[in-house]
Amino acid sequence: MKNIKALALLLLAAAIGLAAAFYAAAWTSQRANIASNKVVVAAVDVGPGSKLTAQMLSTVDWPSGSLPSGAIQDLKALEDRVVKVGVVRGEALLEGKLAPVGTQGGLSAVIAEGKRAMTVRVNDVVGVAGFALPGNYVDVMVNAQRSKDGNGGDDQKISKTVLEHVLVLAVAQEASRDDTKPKVVSAVTLELSLEDSEKLDLARSIGTLSLVLRNQVDTKTVSTAGITKQQLFNDEAPAPVKIPASIKPVVSPKPPRPKSTSALTNCVEIIQNNAAVYNCF
């Protein structure tokens, strides 16, 4: 009896094993029959503005049903092409990440159409303690002297935001970024329109610049009039009080001059609080 039970258990285990093997073989065959295409991916991390070489690229099988839009399948099509943005290892090379054919490598390939790159000198404070990295957005503030009357007289100190939501293209001579730590540099390159480039050039010639780091997804602009030293300390001069035309100042009548005597020979007329008096001595 015991041998029959053991034999039954052995046969059951064999049947379960055969069913599992059959299912695995069917699943593997089904996966192998899925249509795939060769897609070019980065074999190493590639920084923005870099020119691609054969050593930087490789191909992988990519399911046809999830093929990315703009994916490139021919390695030769990427020869001497330049990437506009950073590409990490294993990431597919898409047409949208590449500069136009014939573009030379370097920072110029990263600049958007219609924009300009302009570099400003910074220190650890102006550069937001090194947290203004490539790909971040900043506002530009200037601290300068402003003439009250426009003729150079009675200058007053003013701090004002002159540019908003400006893209940082590079810090020092590097267009790549490392989010793990800040980097204090002496120069920051910004992407600007031609009109904003003129504003920045004038601002840095008349005052001191500061960069204000902003949220990357915040694209709102805020128009401000700036703030002066008087407004900051709330010590604006009080406005003069106007006296209504119907109210006239009251002037006391002039008192008669006393007759001089032998004891009082010299008199002085004193006007005080709209009243005139004589002091004789």
C-alpha positions in Angstrom: 0.0 0.0 0.0 2.8 2.3 0.9 4.6 1.7 -2.4 1.4 2.5 -4.3 1.1 5.9 -2.5 4.7 6.7 -3.2 4.4 5.8 -6.8 1.3 8.0 -7.2 3.1 11.0 -5.6 6.0 10.4 -8.0 3.8 10.3 -11.0 2.0 13.5 -9.9 5.3 15.4 -9.4 6.4 14.3 -12.8 3.2 15.4 -14.4 3.4 18.9 -12.7 7.0 19.2 -13.9 6.1 18.3 -17.5 3.3 20.9 -17.4 5.6 23.6 -16.1 8.2 22.8 -18.7 5.6 22.9 -21.5 4.3 26.3 -20.3 7.8 27.8 -20.0 8.6 26.6 -23.5 5.4 28.0 -24.9 6.0 31.4 -23.2 9.6 31.6 -24.5 8.5 30.8 -28.0 5.9 33.5 -27.8 8.3 36.1 -26.6 10.8 35.2 -29.4 8.1 35.7 -32.0 7.5 39.4 -30.9 8.6 41.7 -33.7 11.6 43.9 -32.8 13.8 46.4 -34.4 17.4 47.6 -34.0 17.6 51.0 -32.3 20.7 53.1 -31.7 21.4 53.9 -28.1 24.2 55.6 -26.3 27.0 53.3 -25.1 28.4 56.0 -22.7 27.1 59.2 -21.1 27.2 61.9 -23.7 27.2 65.6 -22.7 25.3 68.4 -24.6 27.2 69.8 -27.5 29.2 66.7 -28.1 29.9 65.2 -31.5 29.0 61.6 -31.8 31.5 58.9 -32.7 31.2 55.1 -33.3 32.6 54.4 -29.9 29.8 56.3 -28.2 27.0 54.3 -29.8 25.6 50.7 -29.9 22.4 49.0 -31.1 19.8 47.0 -29.1 16.6 45.1 -30.0 13.5 47.2 -29.3 9.9 45.9 -29.5 8.2 47.3 -32.6 5.1 48.1 -30.7 6.9 50.5 -28.3 9.4 52.1 -30.7 10.1 55.7 -29.7 9.1 58.4 -32.1 12.2 59.7 -33.9 14.3 56.7 -33.0 17.3 56.1 -35.3 18.2 52.6 -36.5 21.2 53.2 -38.6 24.6 53.9 -36.9 25.9 55.6 -40.0 23.1 58.1 -39.9 24.5 59.5 -36.6 28.1 59.9 -37.9 29.4 63.4 -36.9 26.0 64.4 -35.5 25.9 66.7 -32.4 23.5 66.2 -29.4 21.7 69.3 -28.1 21.0 67.7 -24.7 22.8 65.3 -22.4 22.1 61.6 -23.1 22.8 58.8 -20.6 24.1 55.4 -21.3 21.4 53.0 -22.7 19.2 55.9 -23.8 17.8 55.9 -27.3 19.2 58.6 -29.7 16.2 60.5 -31.0 16.1 63.1 -33.8 14.7 65.7 -31.4 17.8 65.4 -29.3 20.2 66.1 -32.2 21.3 69.4 -33.7 20.7 70.0 -37.4 23.0 68.2 -39.9 26.2 70.0 -40.4 26.3 71.6 -36.9 29.7 71.8 -35.3 30.2 70.6 -31.8 30.4 73.0 -28.8 28.1 75.3 -26.9 26.8 76.9 -30.1 24.9 73.7 -30.9 23.0 73.9 -27.6 21.7 77.5 -28.2 18.0 77.5 -29.2 17.0 79.1 -32.5 16.7 82.9 -32.2 18.6 83.0 -28.9 22.1 84.2 -27.9 24.6 83.0 -25.3 26.0 85.7 -23.0 28.5 85.2 -20.2 28.5 87.3 -17.0 31.1 87.3 -14.2 29.9 86.0 -10.9 31.2 85.1 -7.4 29.9 82.6 -4.8 27.1 85.0 -3.8 26.1 86.2 -7.2 26.2 82.6 -8.5 23.7 81.4 -5.8 26.5 79.6 -4.0 27.2 77.4 -7.0 23.6 76.1 -7.3 23.0 77.8 -10.6 23.8 74.8 -12.8 23.4 74.2 -16.5 19.7 73.6 -17.2 18.5 75.7 -14.3 16.5 78.9 -14.6 17.4 82.2 -12.9 16.2 85.8 -12.6 18.8 88.6 -13.0 18.7 91.5 -10.6 20.8 94.7 -10.7 21.7 97.1 -7.9 22.6 100.5 -9.2 22.2 104.3 -8.7 19.2 106.0 -10.2 18.8 109.7 -10.8 15.6 111.1 -9.4 15.3 114.0 -11.8 16.9 112.2 -14.8 19.6 114.9 -15.0 22.2 113.2 -12.8 21.3 114.9 -9.6 20.1 113.5 -6.3 21.0 109.9 -7.1 19.3 107.1 -5.1 20.2 103.4 -4.8 17.7 101.0 -6.3 17.5 97.2 -6.7 15.4 95.9 -9.6 14.8 92.6 -11.4 15.6 93.2 -15.1 15.3 89.7 -16.5 13.2 86.6 -15.6 13.2 82.9 -16.4 16.7 82.9 -18.0 18.2 79.5 -18.9 21.7 78.7 -17.6 23.6 77.2 -20.5 27.0 76.6 -18.9 29.0 77.4 -15.8 32.7 78.3 -16.4 33.6 76.1 -19.5 31.3 73.2 -18.7 27.8 72.7 -20.3 27.1 69.5 -18.3 25.7 69.4 -14.8 26.3 67.4 -11.7 23.2 67.6 -9.4 25.0 65.9 -6.5 26.9 69.0 -5.5 27.1 72.8 -6.2 30.0 74.3 -8.1 31.3 77.7 -7.4 32.6 79.3 -10.6 33.7 82.7 -11.8 31.4 83.0 -14.9 27.9 81.8 -15.9 26.7 81.7 -19.5 23.0 82.5 -20.0 20.6 82.0 -23.0 19.0 85.2 -24.0 17.1 86.9 -26.8 19.0 89.7 -28.5 16.9 92.3 -26.7 17.6 90.7 -23.3 21.3 90.6 -24.2 21.3 94.3 -24.6 19.5 94.8 -21.2 22.0 92.6 -19.4 25.0 94.3 -21.0 23.7 97.7 -19.9 22.8 96.4 -16.4 26.2 95.0 -15.7 27.9 98.3 -16.8 25.9 100.5 -14.4 25.6 98.3 -11.3 26.1 95.0 -9.6 24.4 91.9 -10.8 22.8 89.1 -8.7 21.3 85.8 -9.9 18.1 84.5 -8.3 17.5 80.8 -8.6 13.9 79.9 -9.4 11.8 76.7 -9.7 12.4 74.9 -13.0 8.6 74.5 -13.7 7.7 78.0 -12.6 7.4 80.1 -15.8 5.3 83.0 -14.4 6.8 86.5 -14.7 6.2 89.2 -12.1 6.6 92.9 -13.0 8.0 95.0 -10.2 9.1 98.6 -9.9 12.1 97.8 -7.8 12.9 99.1 -4.4 14.9 102.1 -3.2 16.8 102.6 0.0 14.1 105.1 1.2 11.4 102.6 0.6 13.3 99.8 2.2 13.7 101.7 5.5 10.3 103.4 5.2 11.8 106.9 5.6 10.2 108.8 2.7 10.0 112.5 3.3 6.4 113.6 4.4 4.4 115.4 1.8 4.0 119.2 2.4 0.7 120.3 4.0 -1.3 122.5 1.7 -3.2 125.4 3.4 -6.6 126.1 1.9 -6.9 129.4 0.1 -9.9 130.3 2.3 -7.7 130.3 5.4 -5.4 133.3 5.8 -2.8 133.7 8.5 -3.8 136.1 11.3 -1.3 138.9 11.8 -1.6 140.9 15.0 -1.7 144.7 14.4 1.5 146.5 14.9 1.7 148.1 18.3 2.5 151.8 18.5 6.1 152.7 19.2 6.5 153.9 22.7 7.6 157.5 23.2 11.2 157.7 24.1 12.1 159.0 27.5 15.3 159.9 29.1 15.4 156.4 30.7 14.4 154.5 27.5 16.2 155.9 24.6 16.7 152.7 22.4 13.9 150.4 21.3 14.0 147.2 19.2 11.0 145.8 17.3 10.6 142.0 17.7 8.2 139.9 15.6 7.2 136.6 17.1 4.2 134.3 16.3 2.8 136.9 13.9 2.9 139.5 16.7 5.2 142.6 16.9 6.4 144.0 20.2 8.9 146.7 21.2 11.7 146.2 23.7 13.2 149.4 24.9 16.3 149.9 27.0 
